[in-house]
């Protein structure tokens, strides 16, 4: 756990995803409503906040994945498997 907070890359992404988590937990009117407020097509208006939050989360997951795959430490096991296969 200590090592997680020493790495700038992982600490930054941890903060980003924790922010998204806490943002969705706060009962903002665009995420939570006790009354039915119809929007386009009769869909409750707070669902559009969920749709937007979901889209942003998926985009950030894809960005995180691509950034991880550019880093050497995420390919350690790939290199070990290549060495093991070449010895056989």
N, C-alpha and C positions, 0 to 999 in steps of 0.2 A: 504494500500500500504506500509505503514511504517513497518508493521508486516512482510511482505513478505521478506524484506531485513534483518530482524533480525534472521530469521530461516536459519541456514546453509544449511540444506537439500534442501529447496526450492530455495534458492539463487544459489546454485551450479547448479541445474537443469535449472534454468532460464538462467544462463550464457551459459550452454551447448546448449540449444535450440536457444538462440539468436545468438550464434556463427554460428550454422548451417544455420540460416536464413540469416545472413549477408554474409556468405560464398557463398551462392547460388546467392546473389544479385550482387556480384562483377563479372564483365565480364571476368572471366578467360577463356582461350581457351578451357579448358575441360568442360565448362558449356555453352559457347556462341561462335558462329562463324558466320561471315557474308558470308563466302565462304564454298562451299561444299567440305569437305574433307572426302572421303569415307573410311570406316573401314571395318571390317569383314561383309560380306554379303551386302555391299553397304549401310549400315546404316551410317548416318552422325556420325563422331567420337565424337562430343560433347554430343551426347545422352548417350554414355557410362558413361560419368561423371554424368549425371542426374540419370542414373540407379544406380550407386554406391552410390551417395548421398541419393537417396531414400531408398536403402537397409540399409545404416547406420542409417538413421532417424527412420525407422521402428524398427530396433534392439534396438535403444536407447529408443524408446517409450515403448517397451516391458520390458526393464530393469527398466525404470522409474515406470511403472505400478506395477511390482513385488516388487520393493522397497517400493512403497506407500502402498501396501497391507500388508506389514510387520509392518507398523507403526500404533500405536494405534489411533492417531488423525484422521485417515481416516476411522475409524470404529465407530465413535461416533453415527451416526444415526442408524447403525445396532443394537447397544446396546439399544438405545431408543425404537426401534421397538420391540425388544425381551421383554423388560419390559412391553410395552403396550399390547402385545399379552398375556403375562402371567397373567395380571390383568383381562382379559376378561373372 
